[in-house]
Amino acid sequence: MESLPVSPYLLGKIMREHSNINPEKIADSSEHQQINQNIEAVLDFYAREEGKMTLAQRILERINCFIGEPIFLALILCFVVIWIAVNCLLPYYSLVQFDPPPFHFLQGVIGLLALLTATIVLSNQNRLAKLEEQRAHLDLKVNLLTEQKTAKMIDLLEELRFDLPNVRNRPDSQAAELKRAMNPSQVLAALDERVETDSSGQATSNTQVVDVDGHKIV
């Protein structure tokens, strides 16, 4: 099955941001190439996700986009005004009103329309929530990788500082703590313990965050 392209709004937004980049401000062509690769990776991610959509999801997605437009509200208001006006004018032409005041049939139609609209919007929000959860997992992985790289850089800088003869070799307790990369499993365990402690109303001062070596950080 051929994958759908990214939604026009999202694609246009990304391309506008990309077009606003001034090549003269980019000193290195490799940096410009890296920016292009990042944009293509984002576009490929959204294209793959939209390619997984079923036909029903695609139809609901288009309906949801139409519901979000101002013209949808204008059509609803025009429909209600025409409905009421026709029912009010029919007695003047000796015709029977098909929905006399207080317009019970109109209320039923509007209620059904509201139910369908809410169902479509919630269905689309559920799909977007799953997509947002995937992005959150990706952000967590990137943040953990960045934290590990930062700890490694601090470790290398500390080694360089010790090797420089013109720099006084003094102990730095903060740098010694920061150069240890955190253990993700220990961090998650500490967060879970903190949440359970807060929910039960107990004291939370004994919560600890440790690094990969088991040293206490917080």
PAZAPA-4460 file (N, C-alpha, C; in steps of 0.05 Angstrom, whole numbers, plus 32768, in hexadecimal, padded with zeros to 4 digits):
% residues 218
    n_x    n_y    n_z   ca_x   ca_y   ca_z    c_x    c_y    c_z   seq   type   mol
   8011   7FE8   8000   8000   8000   8000   8011   8019   8000     1      M     A
   800C   802B   7FEF   801C   8044   7FEC   8015   8056   8004     2      E     A
   802A   8060   8010   8027   8071   8028   801E   808D   8020     3      S     A
   800C   8098   8030   8003   80B3   802B   8019   80C8   8032     4      L     A
   8019   80DE   8024   802C   80F3   802C   8024   8100   8046     5      P     A
   8036   8110   8050   8030   811E   8069   8019   8132   8064     6      V     A
   8009   8137   8079   7FF3   814A   8076   7FFD   8165   806C     7      S     A
   7FED   8172   805B   7FF6   818C   804F   7FFE   81A1   8063     8      P     A
   7FEF   81A2   807A   7FF5   81B7   808E   8011   81B2   809A     9      Y     A
   8015   8198   80A2   802F   8192   80AF   8046   8195   809B    10      L     A
   8042   818B   8083   8057   818D   806E   805D   81AA   8068    11      L     A
   8048   81BA   8065   804D   81D6   805F   805B   81E5   8076    12      G     A
   8055   81DE   808E   8062   81EA   80A5   807F   81E3   80A6    13      K     A
   8086   81CA   80A2   80A2   81C1   80A3   80B1   81CE   808B    14      I     A
   80A5   81CE   8074   80B3   81D9   805D   80B7   81F7   805F    15      M     A
   80A3   8206   806C   80A7   8222   8070   80BE   8228   8083    16      R     A
   80BF   8217   8098   80D5   821B   80AB   80F0   8215   809E    17      E     A
   80F0   8201   808C   8108   81FA   807F   8110   820F   806A    18      H     A
   80FD   821C   805D   8102   8230   8049   810C   824A   8056    19      S     A
   8105   824E   8070   810E   8267   807D   812B   8265   8085    20      N     A
   8138   824E   8082   8154   824C   808A   8165   8259   8074    21      I     A
   8175   826C   807C   8186   827B   8069   81A0   826B   8065    22      N     A
   81A6   8262   804D   81BE   8252   8049   81D8   8262   804F    23      P     A
   81D7   827D   804D   81EE   828D   8052   81F6   828C   8070    24      E     A
   81E2   8286   8081   81E7   8285   809E   81F2   826B   80A6    25      K     A
   81F3   8257   8094   81FD   823D   809B   821A   823B   8091    26      I     A
   822C   823A   80A4   8248   823B   809C   8252   8222   808F    27      A     A
   8248   820B   8097   8251   81F2   808C   823B   81E4   807D    28      D     A
   8243   81DA   8065   822F   81CC   8054   8226   81B2   8062    29      S     A
   8237   81A6   8072   822F   818E   8080   8218   8193   8093    30      S     A
   8219   81AB   80A0   8203   81B2   80B2   81E9   81B5   80A3    31      E     A
   81EA   81C1   808B   81D2   81C3   807A   81C8   81A8   8072    32      H     A
   81DA   8196   806C   81D2   817B   8065   81C6   816C   807D    33      Q     A
   81D0   8171   8094   81C5   8165   80AC   81A8   816F   80B2    34      Q     A
   81A4   8189   80AD   8189   8194   80B0   8176   8187   809D    35      I     A
   817E   8183   8084   816D   8176   8070   8167   8159   8078    36      N     A
   817B   814C   8083   8176   8130   808B   8163   812F   80A2    37      Q     A
   8164   8142   80B5   8151   8142   80CC   8135   8147   80C2    38      N     A
   8132   815A   80AF   8117   8160   80A5   810C   8148   8096    39      I     A
   811D   813B   8086   8114   8123   8077   810D   810D   808A    40      E     A
   811B   810A   80A0   8115   80F5   80B4   80F9   80FB   80C0    41      A     A
   80F3   8114   80C6   80D9   811B   80D2   80C3   8115   80BE    42      V     A
   80C7   811D   80A5   80B3   8119   8090   80AE   80FB   808B    43      L     A
   80C4   80EB   808C   80C1   80CE   8088   80B2   80C2   809F    44      D     A
   80B7   80CC   80B7   80A8   80C2   80CF   808A   80C6   80CC    45      F     A
   8082   80DE   80C5   8066   80E4   80C2   805A   80D5   80AA    46      Y     A
   806A   80D2   8095   8060   80C3   807D   805B   80A6   8084    47      A     A
   806D   809A   8094   8069   807E   809C   8051   807B   80AD    48      R     A
   804D   808E   80C0   8036   808C   80D1   801C   808F   80C2    49      E     A
   801B   80A1   80AF   8002   80A5   809F   7FFE   808D   808C    50      E     A
   8014   8080   8084   8012   8069   8073   8005   8052   8082    51      G     A
   8006   8051   809D   7FFA   803C   80AC   7FDC   8040   80B1    52      K     A
   7FD2   8057   80A9   7FB5   805D   80AD   7FA4   804C   809B    53      M     A
   7F8D   8043   80A6   7F7A   8035   8096   7F69   8048   8086    54      T     A
   7F58   803D   8074   7F46   804E   8064   7F33   805D   8076    55      L     A
   7F28   8050   808A   7F15   805E   809C   7F23   8074   80AC    56      A     A
   7F3C   8070   80B4   7F4A   8085   80C2   7F50   809C   80B0    57      Q     A
   7F56   8097   8097   7F5B   80AD   8084   7F42   80BD   8080    58      R     A
   7F2B   80AF   807E   7F12   80BE   807A   7F0C   80CF   8092    59      I     A
   7F0F   80C3   80AA   7F0A   80D2   80C2   7F1E   80EA   80C5    60      L     A
   7F36   80E6   80BC   7F4A   80FC   80BD   7F41   8113   80AB    61      E     A
   7F37   810D   8094   7F2E   8123   8082   7F15   8131   808D    62      R     A
   7F03   8121   8099   7EEB   812D   80A5   7EF3   813E   80BC    63      I     A
   7F06   8135   80CC   7F0F   8144   80E3   7F1C   815F   80DA    64      N     A
   7F2B   815E   80C5   7F37   8177   80BA   7F21   818A   80B1    65      C     A
   7F0C   817F   80A5   7EF6   8191   809C   7EE6   819C   80B4    66      F     A
   7EE3   818C   80C9   7ED5   8195   80E1   7EE4   81AD   80EE    67      I     A
   7EFE   81AC   80EC   7F0E   81C1   80F9   7F0F   81DB   80E9    68      G     A
   7F03   81DC   80D1   7F03   81F4   80C1   7EEC   8206   80C9    69      E     A
   7EEF   8221   80C7   7ED9   8233   80CD   7EC1   822F   80BC    70      P     A
   7EC5   8225   80A3   7EAE   8221   8092   7E9A   820D   809D    71      I     A
   7EA4   81FA   80AD   7E92   81E6   80B9   7E7F   81F3   80CC    72      F     A
   7E89   8205   80DD   7E78   8214   80EF   7E64   8225   80E0    73      L     A
   7E6D   8232   80CA   7E5B   8242   80BA   7E45   8231   80AE    74      A     A
   7E4B   8219   80A4   7E37   8208   8099   7E22   81FF   80AE    75      L     A
   7E2C   81F9   80C6   7E19   81F1   80DB   7E06   8208   80E2    76      I     A
   7E11   8220   80E4   7E00   8237   80EA   7DEC   823D   80D4    77      L     A
   7DF5   823B   80BB   7DE2   823F   80A4   7DCD   8229   80A4    78      C     A
   7DD4   8210   80AA   7DC1   81FB   80AB   7DAB   8200   80C0    79      F     A
   7DB3   8208   80D7   7DA0   820D   80ED   7D8E   8225   80E6    80      V     A
   7D9A   823A   80DB   7D8A   8252   80D4   7D75   824B   80BF    81      V     A
   7D7E   823D   80AA   7D6C   8235   8094   7D55   8223   809F    82      I     A
   7D5D   8210   80B0   7D49   81FD   80BB   7D34   820D   80CA    83      W     A
   7D3C   821F   80DC   7D29   822E   80EC   7D18   8241   80DA    84      I     A
   7D25   824E   80C7   7D17   8260   80B6   7D02   8252   80A5    85      A     A
   7D09   823B   809A   7CF5   822C   808A   7CDD   8224   809A    86      V     A
   7CE2   821A   80B2   7CCC   8211   80C3   7CBB   8229   80CC    87      N     A
   7CC7   8240   80CF   7CB7   8257   80D7   7CA7   8263   80C0    88      C     A
   7CB1   8260   80A7   7CA3   826B   8090   7C8E   8259   8084    89      L     A
   7C8F   823F   8089   7C7C   822C   807D   7C5F   8233   8084    90      L     A
   7C58   823B   809D   7C3C   8241   80A2   7C31   8258   8091    91      P     A
   7C42   826B   8089   7C39   8281   8079   7C31   8278   805D    92      Y     A
   7C3A   8261   8054   7C33   8256   803A   7C1F   823F   803D    93      Y     A
   7C13   823D   8054   7BFE   8228   805A   7C0A   820C   8057    94      S     A
   7C23   8209   8060   7C31   81F0   805F   7C36   81E6   807C    95      L     A
   7C38   81CC   807F   7C3C   81C1   809A   7C5A   81C2   80A1    96      V     A
   7C60   81CA   80B9   7C7B   81CA   80C2   7C85   81AE   80C7    97      Q     A
   7C9C   81A7   80BC   7CA7   818C   80C0   7CB6   818A   80DB    98      F     A
   7CBD   81A1   80E7   7CC9   81A1   8101   7CC1   81BB   8110    99      D     A
   7CA9   81BB   811B   7CA0   81D4   8128   7CB0   81DA   8141   100      P     A
   7CAF   81F3   814A   7CBD   81FA   8163   7CB4   81E9   817A   101      P     A
   7CC5   81E1   818C   7CE1   81E9   8190   7CF5   81D9   8180   102      P     A
   7CEF   81CF   8169   7D01   81C3   8157   7D0F   81AA   8163   103      F     A
   7CFF   8197   816B   7D0A   817F   8177   7D1B   816F   8163   104      H     A
   7D11   816E   814A   7D20   815F   8136   7D3B   816C   8131   105      F     A
   7D3C   8186   8130   7D55   8194   812C   7D68   818F   8143   106      L     A
   7D5E   818E   815B   7D6F   8188   8173   7D7B   816C   8171   107      Q     A
   7D6A   8159   8167   7D75   813E   8163   7D8B   813D   814E   108      G     A
   7D87   814B   8138   7D9B   814C   8123   7DB5   8158   812D   109      V     A
   7DB3   816E   813C   7DCB   817B   8147   7DD9   816A   815B   110      I     A
   7DC9   815C   816C   7DD5   814A   817F   7DE4   8133   8172   111      G     A
   7DD7   8127   815D   7DE5   8112   814E   7DFE   811C   8141   112      L     A
   7DFD   8134   8135   7E15   8140   8129   7E2B   8145   813E   113      L     A
   7E23   814E   8155   7E37   8152   816A   7E44   8138   8173   114      A     A
   7E34   8123   8175   7E3E   8109   817D   7E52   80FF   8168   115      L     A
   7E4B   8101   814E   7E5D   80F8   8139   7E77   8108   8139   116      L     A
   7E74   8122   813D   7E8B   8134   813D   7E9E   812D   8154   117      T     A
   7E93   8129   816C   7EA3   8121   8183   7EB1   8107   817E   118      A     A
   7EA3   80F3   8172   7EAF   80D9   816D   7EC6   80DB   8159   119      T     A
   7EC3   80EB   8144   7ED8   80EF   8130   7EF0   80FD   813C   120      I     A
   7EEB   8112   814C   7F01   8120   8158   7F11   810E   816C   121      V     A
   7F02   80FF   817C   7F0F   80ED   8190   7F1F   80D7   8182   122      L     A
   7F14   80CD   816C   7F23   80B8   815D   7F3D   80C3   8152   123      S     A
   7F3C   80DC   8148   7F54   80E8   813D   7F68   80EF   8154   124      N     A
   7F5E   80F7   816B   7F6F   80FD   8181   7F7D   80E4   818C   125      Q     A
   7F6F   80CD   818B   7F7C   80B4   8194   7F93   80AD   8182   126      N     A
   7F90   80B1   8168   7FA6   80AB   8156   7FBD   80BE   815A   127      R     A
   7FB7   80D8   815E   7FCC   80EB   8163   7FDA   80E6   817E   128      L     A
   7FCB   80DC   8191   7FD6   80D6   81AB   7FEB   80C0   81A9   129      A     A
   7FE5   80AC   8199   7FF9   8096   8195   8011   80A1   8187   130      K     A
   800D   80B3   8173   8024   80BF   8165   8034   80D0   8178   131      L     A
   8027   80DE   818A   8035   80EF   819E   8044   80DE   81B1   132      E     A
   8039   80C6   81B8   8047   80B4   81CA   8061   80AA   81BE   133      E     A
   8060   80A4   81A3   8079   809C   8196   808D   80B2   8196   134      Q     A
   8085   80CB   8191   8097   80E1   8191   80A3   80E5   81AD   135      R     A
   8092   80E1   81C2   809C   80E4   81DE   80B1   80CF   81E3   136      A     A
   80AD   80B6   81DA   80C2   80A1   81DE   80DB   80A9   81CF   137      H     A
   80D9   80B4   81B7   80F0   80BC   81A9   80FF   80D3   81B7   138      L     A
   80F0   80E6   81C2   80FC   80FC   81D1   810B   80F2   81E9   139      D     A
   80FF   80DE   81F7   810C   80D2   820E   8126   80C5   8207   140      L     A
   8126   80B6   81F1   813F   80A9   81E8   8154   80BE   81E1   141      K     A
   814C   80D3   81D3   815F   80E8   81CB   816A   80F6   81E4   142      V     A
   8158   80FB   81F7   8161   8109   8210   8175   80F8   8220   143      N     A
   816F   80DE   8221   8181   80CC   822F   819C   80CA   8221   144      L     A
   819B   80C9   8206   81B4   80C9   81F7   81C4   80E3   81FB   145      L     A
   81B6   80F9   81FB   81C3   8113   81FF   81CF   8115   821B   146      T     A
   81C1   810A   822F   81CC   810A   824A   81E5   80FA   824C   147      E     A
   81E6   80E3   823E   81FD   80D2   823E   8215   80DF   8230   148      Q     A
   820F   80ED   821A   8224   80FB   820C   822F   8112   821D   149      K     A
   821D   8120   822A   8226   8136   823B   8237   812D   8252   150      T     A
   8230   8116   825E   8240   810B   8274   825C   8103   8269   151      A     A
   825C   80F8   8251   8276   80F0   8246   8287   8109   8240   152      K     A
   827B   811E   8236   828A   8136   8231   8295   8142   824A   153      M     A
   8286   8142   8260   8290   814C   8279   82A7   813B   8283   154      I     A
   82A5   8121   827F   82BB   810F   8287   82D4   8115   8277   155      D     A
   82D1   811A   825D   82E9   8120   824D   82F5   813B   8254   156      L     A
   82E4   814E   825A   82EE   8169   8262   82FC   8167   827D   157      L     A
   82F2   8157   828F   8300   8153   82A9   831B   8147   82A5   158      E     A
   831D   8133   8293   8337   8127   828E   834A   813B   8281   159      E     A
   833F   814C   826F   8350   8160   8263   8359   8175   8277   160      L     A
   8348   817C   8289   834F   818F   829E   8365   8184   82B0   161      R     A
   8364   816B   82B6   8379   815F   82C6   8394   815E   82B8   162      F     A
   8393   815B   829D   83AC   8159   828E   83B9   8174   8288   163      D     A
   83AA   818A   8289   83B5   81A4   8283   83C7   81AD   829A   164      L     A
   83E0   81B4   8294   83F2   81BC   82A9   83EC   81D8   82B5   165      P     A
   83DF   81EA   82A5   83DA   8205   82AE   83C0   8208   82BD   166      N     A
   83B1   81F2   82C1   8398   81F2   82CF   839C   81E4   82EA   167      V     A
   8394   81F1   82FF   8397   81E5   8319   8385   81CC   831C   168      R     A
   8390   81B7   8323   8382   819E   8325   8373   819D   8340   169      N     A
   835B   81A7   8340   834C   81A7   8359   8334   8195   8356   170      R     A
   832B   8188   836A   8314   8176   8368   82FA   8186   8364   171      P     A
   82E9   817C   8353   82CF   8188   834D   82B9   8173   8352   172      D     A
   82AC   8176   8368   8297   8161   836F   8280   8162   835C   173      S     A
   8278   817A   8352   8261   817B   8340   8267   816E   8325   174      Q     A
   827F   8173   831B   8287   8166   8302   828A   8148   8305   175      A     A
   8293   8140   831D   8295   8123   8321   827A   8115   8321   176      A     A
   8265   8124   832B   824A   8118   832B   823E   811A   830F   177      E     A
   8243   8130   8301   8236   8134   82E7   8241   8122   82D1   178      L     A
   825A   8119   82D4   8266   8109   82BF   825C   80EC   82C0   179      K     A
   824D   80E5   82D4   8241   80CA   82D6   8225   80CB   82C8   180      R     A
   8222   80BA   82B3   8209   80B9   82A5   81F4   80AB   82B6   181      A     A
   81DB   80B5   82B5   81C6   80A9   82C5   81BD   808F   82B9   182      M     A
   81B4   807E   82CA   81A9   8064   82C2   818B   8068   82BD   183      N     A
   8181   8065   82A4   8164   806A   829F   8151   805A   82B0   184      P     A
   8158   8040   82B4   8146   802F   82C4   8145   8039   82E0   185      S     A
   815C   8042   82EB   815C   804C   8306   814C   8066   8309   186      Q     A
   814E   8077   82F4   813F   8090   82F4   8122   808B   82F3   187      V     A
   8119   8079   82E2   80FC   8072   82E0   80F2   8066   82FA   188      L     A
   8103   8055   8306   80FB   8049   8320   80F8   805E   8336   189      A     A
   810A   8072   8335   8108   8087   8349   80F0   8098   8344   190      A     A
   80E9   809E   832B   80D1   80AD   8325   80B8   809F   832D   191      L     A
   80B7   8085   8328   80A0   8075   8330   809D   8075   834E   192      D     A
   80B3   8073   835C   80B2   8074   8379   80A9   808F   8383   193      E     A
   80B1   80A4   8376   80A9   80BF   837D   808B   80C3   8379   194      R     A
   8081   80B9   8363   8064   80BB   835D   8054   80AC   8371   195      V     A
   805C   8093   8377   804E   8083   838B   804E   8090   83A6   196      E     A
   8065   809C   83AD   8067   80A9   83C7   8055   80C1   83C9   197      T     A
   8055   80D1   83B3   8044   80E9   83B3   8026   80E2   83B4   198      D     A
   801F   80CD   83A6   8003   80C5   83A5   7FF9   80BA   83C0   199      S     A
   800B   80AE   83CF   8004   80A3   83E9   8007   80B7   83FF   200      S     A
   8011   80CF   83F9   8014   80E4   840D   802B   80E1   8420   201      G     A
   803F   80CF   8419   8056   80CC   842A   806C   80DF   8423   202      Q     A
   8081   80E0   8433   8097   80F2   842E   80A7   80E8   8416   203      A     A
   80B2   80FB   8407   80C0   80F4   83EE   80DE   80FC   83EF   204      T     A
   80E8   8102   8407   8103   810B   8408   8118   80F5   8404   205      S     A
   810F   80DC   8406   8122   80C6   8403   8124   80BC   83E7   206      N     A
   8118   80CA   83D3   8119   80C1   83B7   8135   80C6   83AD   207      T     A
   8141   80B3   839F   815C   80B5   8396   815D   80B0   8378   208      Q     A
   816F   80BE   836A   8175   80BA   834E   8193   80B2   834D   209      V     A
   8199   809B   8341   81B4   8091   8341   81BE   808F   8325   210      V     A
   81D8   808D   8322   81E4   808B   8307   81E9   806E   8301   211      D     A
   81F7   8069   82EB   81FC   804D   82E2   820D   803E   82F6   212      V     A
   821D   804C   8306   822E   803E   831A   8220   803A   8335   213      D     A
   8207   8044   8337   81F9   8041   8350   81FE   8058   8363   214      G     A
   820C   806D   835B   8210   8084   836D   81F8   8095   836F   215      H     A
   81F3   80A0   8386   81DD   80B1   838B   81E2   80CD   837F   216      K     A
   81CD   80D7   836F   81CF   80F1   8363   81BD   8105   8370   217      I     A
   81A4   80FD   8375   8190   810F   8382   8187   8101   839C   218      V     A
***
